[in-house]
């Protein structure tokens, strides 16, 4: 309901007018003293806020359902896991024996620093 709070702040506290070009019912510039029109503008804003909130809730619910269905089917969600390069064993062994630096190993494997160390931590050979 943040929009309603901002609307109230602008129209009541700052006493500024708001003119929504594609929604004449929300035009506050011509209703300075007209309580009926101000009431209608506030009511329309509340209805639109309610509809928008319900739509956000529906989107979240449908998204959650889709995620649950994908998980039930065993589909992997998110970023693909890093794969061990074909030359991993050779380069990893040389790095462990301190024949090459970690930086050189990353270059030979064509891996970024974080990916390299993530693979080192999860390496099943250890």
OpenMM code with the backbone's topology and positions (N, CA, C; nanometers):
from openmm import Vec3, app, unit

residues = "UNK UNK UNK UNK UNK UNK UNK UNK UNK UNK UNK UNK UNK UNK UNK UNK UNK UNK UNK UNK UNK UNK UNK UNK UNK UNK UNK UNK UNK UNK UNK UNK UNK UNK UNK UNK UNK UNK UNK UNK UNK UNK UNK UNK UNK UNK UNK UNK UNK UNK UNK UNK UNK UNK UNK UNK UNK UNK UNK UNK UNK UNK UNK UNK UNK UNK UNK UNK UNK UNK UNK UNK UNK UNK UNK UNK UNK UNK UNK UNK UNK UNK UNK UNK UNK UNK UNK UNK UNK UNK UNK UNK UNK UNK UNK UNK UNK UNK UNK UNK UNK UNK UNK UNK UNK UNK UNK UNK UNK UNK UNK UNK UNK UNK UNK UNK UNK UNK UNK UNK UNK UNK UNK UNK UNK UNK".split()
positions = [
    Vec3(0.0823, -0.1194, 0.0000),
    Vec3(0.0000, 0.0000, 0.0000),
    Vec3(0.0867, 0.1259, 0.0000),
    Vec3(0.2090, 0.1145, -0.0415),
    Vec3(0.3009, 0.2273, -0.0437),
    Vec3(0.2511, 0.3374, -0.1381),
    Vec3(0.1905, 0.3001, -0.2488),
    Vec3(0.1391, 0.3995, -0.3441),
    Vec3(0.0341, 0.4875, -0.2771),
    Vec3(-0.0543, 0.4260, -0.2004),
    Vec3(-0.1585, 0.5043, -0.1328),
    Vec3(-0.0976, 0.6019, -0.0334),
    Vec3(0.0061, 0.5594, 0.0375),
    Vec3(0.0719, 0.6483, 0.1335),
    Vec3(0.1371, 0.7660, 0.0609),
    Vec3(0.2021, 0.7371, -0.0502),
    Vec3(0.2638, 0.8449, -0.1277),
    Vec3(0.1571, 0.9383, -0.1840),
    Vec3(0.0488, 0.8796, -0.2328),
    Vec3(-0.0622, 0.9596, -0.2856),
    Vec3(-0.1149, 1.0544, -0.1780),
    Vec3(-0.1402, 0.9999, -0.0584),
    Vec3(-0.1900, 1.0826, 0.0522),
    Vec3(-0.0901, 1.1923, 0.0890),
    Vec3(0.0372, 1.1576, 0.0915),
    Vec3(0.1405, 1.2554, 0.1260),
    Vec3(0.1423, 1.3702, 0.0242),
    Vec3(0.1378, 1.3341, -0.1034),
    Vec3(0.1438, 1.4372, -0.2078),
    Vec3(0.0189, 1.5241, -0.2071),
    Vec3(-0.0981, 1.4598, -0.1989),
    Vec3(-0.2222, 1.5373, -0.2109),
    Vec3(-0.2607, 1.6090, -0.0825),
    Vec3(-0.2336, 1.5496, 0.0331),
    Vec3(-0.2772, 1.6098, 0.1594),
    Vec3(-0.1676, 1.6920, 0.2269),
    Vec3(-0.0506, 1.6328, 0.2466),
    Vec3(0.0565, 1.7020, 0.3172),
    Vec3(0.1171, 1.8131, 0.2316),
    Vec3(0.1558, 1.7768, 0.1105),
    Vec3(0.2174, 1.8752, 0.0216),
    Vec3(0.1134, 1.9621, -0.0487),
    Vec3(-0.0089, 1.9173, -0.0461),
    Vec3(-0.1213, 1.9847, -0.1112),
    Vec3(-0.0916, 2.0135, -0.2584),
    Vec3(-0.0330, 1.9131, -0.3229),
    Vec3(-0.0067, 1.9209, -0.4664),
    Vec3(-0.1134, 1.8402, -0.5393),
    Vec3(-0.1354, 1.8733, -0.6640),
    Vec3(-0.2332, 1.8014, -0.7446),
    Vec3(-0.1633, 1.6958, -0.8282),
    Vec3(-0.2344, 1.5864, -0.8504),
    Vec3(-0.1852, 1.4780, -0.9348),
    Vec3(-0.2831, 1.4639, -1.0500),
    Vec3(-0.2288, 1.4559, -1.1701),
    Vec3(-0.3126, 1.4382, -1.2882),
    Vec3(-0.2613, 1.3157, -1.3630),
    Vec3(-0.3397, 1.2082, -1.3603),
    Vec3(-0.3053, 1.0853, -1.4311),
    Vec3(-0.3694, 1.0958, -1.5686),
    Vec3(-0.2870, 1.1044, -1.6714),
    Vec3(-0.3372, 1.1360, -1.8048),
    Vec3(-0.4325, 1.0307, -1.8605),
    Vec3(-0.4043, 0.9037, -1.8365),
    Vec3(-0.4909, 0.8005, -1.8931),
    Vec3(-0.6005, 0.7542, -1.7970),
    Vec3(-0.6134, 0.8189, -1.6815),
    Vec3(-0.7199, 0.7863, -1.5859),
    Vec3(-0.7780, 0.9158, -1.5302),
    Vec3(-0.8748, 0.9716, -1.5975),
    Vec3(-0.9314, 1.0994, -1.5529),
    Vec3(-0.9928, 1.0942, -1.4129),
    Vec3(-1.0357, 0.9763, -1.3681),
    Vec3(-1.0936, 0.9664, -1.2337),
    Vec3(-0.9911, 0.9944, -1.1244),
    Vec3(-0.8630, 0.9816, -1.1568),
    Vec3(-0.7584, 1.0053, -1.0572),
    Vec3(-0.7018, 1.1469, -1.0645),
    Vec3(-0.7643, 1.2334, -1.1399),
    Vec3(-0.7188, 1.3718, -1.1543),
    Vec3(-0.7609, 1.4521, -1.0315),
    Vec3(-0.6633, 1.5006, -0.9545),
    Vec3(-0.6954, 1.5787, -0.8341),
    Vec3(-0.6875, 1.7286, -0.8587),
    Vec3(-0.6497, 1.7696, -0.9788),
    Vec3(-0.6319, 1.9131, -1.0033),
    Vec3(-0.7643, 1.9888, -1.0068),
    Vec3(-0.8726, 1.9225, -1.0455),
    Vec3(-1.0007, 1.9923, -1.0574),
    Vec3(-1.0925, 1.9666, -0.9388),
    Vec3(-1.0409, 1.9036, -0.8343),
    Vec3(-1.1294, 1.8663, -0.7229),
    Vec3(-1.0856, 1.9273, -0.5912),
    Vec3(-1.0276, 2.0418, -0.5963),
    Vec3(-0.9776, 2.1036, -0.4740),
    Vec3(-1.0846, 2.1122, -0.3668),
    Vec3(-1.2027, 2.1578, -0.4029),
    Vec3(-1.3086, 2.1738, -0.3036),
    Vec3(-1.4211, 2.0729, -0.3216),
    Vec3(-1.4103, 1.9866, -0.4204),
    Vec3(-1.5168, 1.8917, -0.4498),
    Vec3(-1.4907, 1.7611, -0.3749),
    Vec3(-1.5581, 1.7434, -0.2608),
    Vec3(-1.5362, 1.6246, -0.1776),
    Vec3(-1.5807, 1.4973, -0.2470),
    Vec3(-1.6868, 1.5044, -0.3270),
    Vec3(-1.7338, 1.3850, -0.3975),
    Vec3(-1.6278, 1.3335, -0.4942),
    Vec3(-1.5687, 1.4232, -0.5704),
    Vec3(-1.4660, 1.3807, -0.6669),
    Vec3(-1.3402, 1.3322, -0.5953),
    Vec3(-1.3057, 1.3953, -0.4844),
    Vec3(-1.1900, 1.3501, -0.4068),
    Vec3(-1.2165, 1.2094, -0.3523),
    Vec3(-1.3381, 1.1871, -0.3053),
    Vec3(-1.3764, 1.0545, -0.2552),
    Vec3(-1.3665, 0.9512, -0.3667),
    Vec3(-1.4155, 0.9854, -0.4855),
    Vec3(-1.4100, 0.8933, -0.5994),
    Vec3(-1.2649, 0.8641, -0.6366),
    Vec3(-1.1802, 0.9659, -0.6397),
    Vec3(-1.0388, 0.9458, -0.6734),
    Vec3(-0.9717, 0.8544, -0.5714),
    Vec3(-0.9996, 0.8768, -0.4427),
    Vec3(-0.9420, 0.7912, -0.3386),
    Vec3(-0.9936, 0.6484, -0.3508),
    Vec3(-1.1216, 0.6337, -0.3802),
    Vec3(-1.1812, 0.5009, -0.3942),
    Vec3(-1.1212, 0.4265, -0.5133),
    Vec3(-1.1091, 0.4940, -0.6257),
    Vec3(-1.0497, 0.4318, -0.7445),
    Vec3(-0.9057, 0.3910, -0.7153),
    Vec3(-0.8314, 0.4758, -0.6477),
    Vec3(-0.6931, 0.4432, -0.6135),
    Vec3(-0.6870, 0.3206, -0.5229),
    Vec3(-0.7755, 0.3123, -0.4256),
    Vec3(-0.7784, 0.1964, -0.3360),
    Vec3(-0.8116, 0.0693, -0.4126),
    Vec3(-0.9070, 0.0779, -0.5038),
    Vec3(-0.9433, -0.0396, -0.5833),
    Vec3(-0.8261, -0.0836, -0.6702),
    Vec3(-0.7617, 0.0107, -0.7356),
    Vec3(-0.6467, -0.0230, -0.8195),
    Vec3(-0.5323, -0.0813, -0.7369),
    Vec3(-0.5113, -0.0281, -0.6184),
    Vec3(-0.4074, -0.0816, -0.5295),
    Vec3(-0.4400, -0.2244, -0.4893),
    Vec3(-0.5658, -0.2492, -0.4583),
    Vec3(-0.6097, -0.3832, -0.4190),
    Vec3(-0.5900, -0.4819, -0.5346),
    Vec3(-0.6320, -0.4423, -0.6540),
    Vec3(-0.6181, -0.5295, -0.7708),
    Vec3(-0.4704, -0.5587, -0.7984),
    Vec3(-0.3860, -0.4580, -0.7891),
    Vec3(-0.2425, -0.4776, -0.8121),
    Vec3(-0.1826, -0.5718, -0.7080),
    Vec3(-0.2223, -0.5563, -0.5824),
    Vec3(-0.1725, -0.6437, -0.4757),
    Vec3(-0.2158, -0.7879, -0.5000),
    Vec3(-0.3429, -0.8072, -0.5363),
    Vec3(-0.3931, -0.9424, -0.5639),
    Vec3(-0.3196, -1.0042, -0.6825),
    Vec3(-0.2920, -0.9244, -0.7835),
    Vec3(-0.2199, -0.9753, -0.8998),
    Vec3(-0.0781, -1.0177, -0.8613),
    Vec3(-0.0108, -0.9393, -0.7776),
    Vec3(0.1232, -0.9781, -0.7300),
    Vec3(0.1171, -1.1093, -0.6526),
    Vec3(0.0142, -1.1239, -0.5684),
    Vec3(-0.0008, -1.2478, -0.4918),
    Vec3(-0.0263, -1.3664, -0.5840),
    Vec3(-0.1088, -1.3467, -0.6875),
    Vec3(-0.1366, -1.4546, -0.7829),
    Vec3(-0.0109, -1.4939, -0.8594),
    Vec3(0.0671, -1.3952, -0.8984),
    Vec3(0.1916, -1.4240, -0.9705),
    Vec3(0.2856, -1.5048, -0.8818),
    Vec3(0.2993, -1.4650, -0.7560),
    Vec3(0.3865, -1.5397, -0.6635),
    Vec3(0.3366, -1.6822, -0.6433),
    Vec3(0.2045, -1.6990, -0.6320),
    Vec3(0.1475, -1.8331, -0.6119),
    Vec3(0.1735, -1.9202, -0.7348),
    Vec3(0.1522, -1.8661, -0.8543),
    Vec3(0.1769, -1.9435, -0.9766),
    Vec3(0.3251, -1.9763, -0.9907),
    Vec3(0.4101, -1.8825, -0.9536),
    Vec3(0.5540, -1.9065, -0.9593),
    Vec3(0.5920, -2.0191, -0.8632),
    Vec3(0.5391, -2.0148, -0.7419),
    Vec3(0.5664, -2.1185, -0.6426),
    Vec3(0.5185, -2.2544, -0.6925),
    Vec3(0.3991, -2.2588, -0.7549),
    Vec3(0.3471, -2.3846, -0.8085),
    Vec3(0.4401, -2.4388, -0.9169),
    Vec3(0.4870, -2.3516, -1.0050),
    Vec3(0.5778, -2.3942, -1.1110),
    Vec3(0.7086, -2.4488, -1.0563),
    Vec3(0.7614, -2.3833, -0.9547),
    Vec3(0.8861, -2.4292, -0.8920),
    Vec3(0.8646, -2.5644, -0.8253),
    Vec3(0.7523, -2.5803, -0.7552),
    Vec3(0.7230, -2.7077, -0.6883),
    Vec3(0.7078, -2.8210, -0.7892),
    Vec3(0.6408, -2.7936, -0.9016),
    Vec3(0.6238, -2.8956, -1.0055),
    Vec3(0.7590, -2.9340, -1.0646),
    Vec3(0.8428, -2.8347, -1.0922),
    Vec3(0.9754, -2.8622, -1.1483),
    Vec3(1.0593, -2.9447, -1.0516),
    Vec3(1.0531, -2.9106, -0.9225),
    Vec3(1.1284, -2.9875, -0.8227),
    Vec3(1.0766, -3.1301, -0.8138),
    Vec3(0.9435, -3.1469, -0.8207),
    Vec3(0.8849, -3.2809, -0.8135),
    Vec3(0.9293, -3.3662, -0.9320),
    Vec3(0.9501, -3.3029, -1.0472),
    Vec3(0.9960, -3.3749, -1.1662),
    Vec3(1.1471, -3.3961, -1.1643),
    Vec3(1.2142, -3.3377, -1.0651),
    Vec3(1.3581, -3.3542, -1.0527),
    Vec3(1.4393, -3.2625, -1.1420),
    Vec3(1.3780, -3.1580, -1.1939),
    Vec3(1.4508, -3.0646, -1.2796),
    Vec3(1.5399, -2.9754, -1.1943),
    Vec3(1.6569, -2.9460, -1.2486),
    Vec3(1.7510, -2.8582, -1.1787),
    Vec3(1.7093, -2.7139, -1.2010),
    Vec3(1.7003, -2.6383, -1.0931),
    Vec3(1.6645, -2.4971, -1.1016),
    Vec3(1.7877, -2.4126, -1.0738),
    Vec3(1.7959, -2.3009, -1.1404),
    Vec3(1.9058, -2.2089, -1.1146),
    Vec3(2.0215, -2.2276, -1.2109),
    Vec3(2.1322, -2.1720, -1.1701),
    Vec3(2.2515, -2.1722, -1.2535),
    Vec3(2.3086, -2.3134, -1.2642),
    Vec3(2.3577, -2.3515, -1.3835),
    Vec3(2.4183, -2.4844, -1.3975),
    Vec3(2.5423, -2.4972, -1.3092),
    Vec3(2.5623, -2.6156, -1.2563),
    Vec3(2.6790, -2.6394, -1.1714),
    Vec3(2.8059, -2.6402, -1.2556),
    Vec3(2.9148, -2.5967, -1.1945),
    Vec3(3.0439, -2.5953, -1.2636),
    Vec3(3.0897, -2.7390, -1.2863),
    Vec3(3.1399, -2.7649, -1.4056),
    Vec3(3.1871, -2.8983, -1.4417),
    Vec3(3.3397, -2.9025, -1.4330),
    Vec3(3.3917, -3.0201, -1.3989),
    Vec3(3.5363, -3.0369, -1.3964),
    Vec3(3.5857, -3.0473, -1.5408),
    Vec3(3.6835, -2.9640, -1.5779),
    Vec3(3.7382, -2.9713, -1.7144),
    Vec3(3.8056, -3.1064, -1.7381),
    Vec3(3.8231, -3.1415, -1.8657),
    Vec3(3.8828, -3.2710, -1.9014),
    Vec3(4.0239, -3.2871, -1.8461),
    Vec3(4.1006, -3.1799, -1.8417),
    Vec3(4.2393, -3.1882, -1.7942),
    Vec3(4.2513, -3.1591, -1.6436),
    Vec3(4.1415, -3.1663, -1.5704),
    Vec3(4.1398, -3.1321, -1.4279),
    Vec3(4.2394, -3.2152, -1.3477),
    Vec3(4.2342, -3.3479, -1.3633),
    Vec3(4.3191, -3.4360, -1.2812),
    Vec3(4.4668, -3.4015, -1.2962),
    Vec3(4.5111, -3.3823, -1.4199),
    Vec3(4.6520, -3.3512, -1.4451),
    Vec3(4.6913, -3.2171, -1.3828),
    Vec3(4.6135, -3.1133, -1.4092),
    Vec3(4.6460, -2.9793, -1.3593),
    Vec3(4.6334, -2.9749, -1.2073),
    Vec3(4.5306, -3.0379, -1.1531),
    Vec3(4.5100, -3.0388, -1.0082),
    Vec3(4.6275, -3.1068, -0.9379),
    Vec3(4.6730, -3.2185, -0.9922),
    Vec3(4.7859, -3.2909, -0.9324),
    Vec3(4.9120, -3.2050, -0.9344),
    Vec3(4.9381, -3.1400, -1.0465),
    Vec3(5.0559, -3.0523, -1.0560),
    Vec3(5.0455, -2.9361, -0.9581),
    Vec3(4.9247, -2.8833, -0.9410),
    Vec3(4.9044, -2.7724, -0.8464),
    Vec3(4.9261, -2.8207, -0.7031),
    Vec3(4.8759, -2.9391, -0.6698),
    Vec3(4.8930, -2.9950, -0.5354),
    Vec3(5.0408, -3.0185, -0.5036),
    Vec3(5.1176, -3.0599, -0.6030),
    Vec3(5.2609, -3.0849, -0.5842),
    Vec3(5.3422, -2.9559, -0.5906),
    Vec3(5.2726, -2.8423, -0.6083),
    Vec3(5.3349, -2.7103, -0.6154),
    Vec3(5.4273, -2.6949, -0.7360),
    Vec3(5.3988, -2.7705, -0.8420),
    Vec3(5.4737, -2.7553, -0.9664),
    Vec3(5.4258, -2.6313, -1.0421),
    Vec3(5.2990, -2.5946, -1.0198),
    Vec3(5.2440, -2.4740, -1.0814),
    Vec3(5.1672, -2.3961, -0.9744),
    Vec3(5.1506, -2.2678, -0.9995),
    Vec3(5.0749, -2.1843, -0.9055),
    Vec3(4.9252, -2.2018, -0.9307),
    Vec3(4.8473, -2.1568, -0.8355),
    Vec3(4.7019, -2.1625, -0.8515),
    Vec3(4.6597, -2.0779, -0.9712),
    Vec3(4.7236, -1.9640, -0.9872),
    Vec3(4.6899, -1.8757, -1.0993),
    Vec3(4.7161, -1.9456, -1.2324),
    Vec3(4.8293, -2.0149, -1.2407),
    Vec3(4.8632, -2.0890, -1.3635),
    Vec3(4.7627, -2.2022, -1.3859),
    Vec3(4.7234, -2.2697, -1.2793),
    Vec3(4.6243, -2.3777, -1.2910),
    Vec3(4.4919, -2.3228, -1.3431),
    Vec3(4.4511, -2.2080, -1.2912),
    Vec3(4.3261, -2.1457, -1.3374),
    Vec3(4.3347, -2.1110, -1.4854),
    Vec3(4.4497, -2.0617, -1.5277),
    Vec3(4.4674, -2.0266, -1.6688),
    Vec3(4.4601, -2.1507, -1.7567),
    Vec3(4.5285, -2.2583, -1.7155),
    Vec3(4.5288, -2.3816, -1.7945),
    Vec3(4.3897, -2.4444, -1.8005),
    Vec3(4.3152, -2.4311, -1.6930),
    Vec3(4.1805, -2.4883, -1.6876),
    Vec3(4.0752, -2.3937, -1.7443),
    Vec3(4.1160, -2.2702, -1.7692),
    Vec3(4.0235, -2.1668, -1.8176),
    Vec3(3.9072, -2.1474, -1.7195),
    Vec3(3.9425, -2.1327, -1.5909),
    Vec3(3.8430, -2.1138, -1.4853),
    Vec3(3.8685, -1.9831, -1.4117),
    Vec3(3.7615, -1.9250, -1.3627),
    Vec3(3.7727, -1.8077, -1.2756),
    Vec3(3.8161, -1.8548, -1.1371),
    Vec3(3.8638, -1.7619, -1.0572),
    Vec3(3.9162, -1.7935, -0.9239),
    Vec3(3.8122, -1.8639, -0.8359),
    Vec3(3.6918, -1.8061, -0.8282),
    Vec3(3.5899, -1.8651, -0.7399),
    Vec3(3.5494, -2.0040, -0.7871),
    Vec3(3.5379, -2.0225, -0.9187),
    Vec3(3.5007, -2.1540, -0.9716),
    Vec3(3.6105, -2.2553, -0.9428),
    Vec3(3.7346, -2.2148, -0.9608),
    Vec3(3.8467, -2.3051, -0.9349),
    Vec3(3.8450, -2.3543, -0.7905),
    Vec3(3.8335, -2.2616, -0.6955),
    Vec3(3.8371, -2.3025, -0.5549),
    Vec3(3.7113, -2.3786, -0.5134),
    Vec3(3.5986, -2.3485, -0.5765),
    Vec3(3.4769, -2.4254, -0.5489),
    Vec3(3.4962, -2.5709, -0.5927),
    Vec3(3.5580, -2.5900, -0.7096),
    Vec3(3.5841, -2.7254, -0.7577),
    Vec3(3.6881, -2.7955, -0.6702),
    Vec3(3.7880, -2.7210, -0.6223),
    Vec3(3.8892, -2.7794, -0.5330),
    Vec3(3.8232, -2.8306, -0.4053),
    Vec3(3.7348, -2.7492, -0.3470),
    Vec3(3.6682, -2.7877, -0.2219),
    Vec3(3.5821, -2.9115, -0.2413),
    Vec3(3.5141, -2.9198, -0.3554),
    Vec3(3.4208, -3.0306, -0.3793),
    Vec3(3.4830, -3.1477, -0.4538),
    Vec3(3.6140, -3.1441, -0.4769),
    Vec3(3.6777, -3.2493, -0.5560),
    Vec3(3.6684, -3.3831, -0.4839),
    Vec3(3.6117, -3.4838, -0.5502),
    Vec3(3.5932, -3.6137, -0.4837),
    Vec3(3.7235, -3.6892, -0.4602),
    Vec3(3.8312, -3.6494, -0.5285),
    Vec3(3.9593, -3.7173, -0.5104),
    Vec3(4.0226, -3.6902, -0.3756),
    Vec3(3.9710, -3.5918, -0.3033),
    Vec3(4.0295, -3.5544, -0.1736),
    Vec3(3.9663, -3.6309, -0.0612),
] * unit.nanometer
topology = app.Topology()
chain = topology.addChain("A")
for resn in residues:
    res = topology.addResidue(resn, chain)
    for name in ("N", "CA", "C"):
        topology.addAtom(name, app.Element.getBySymbol(name[0]), res)
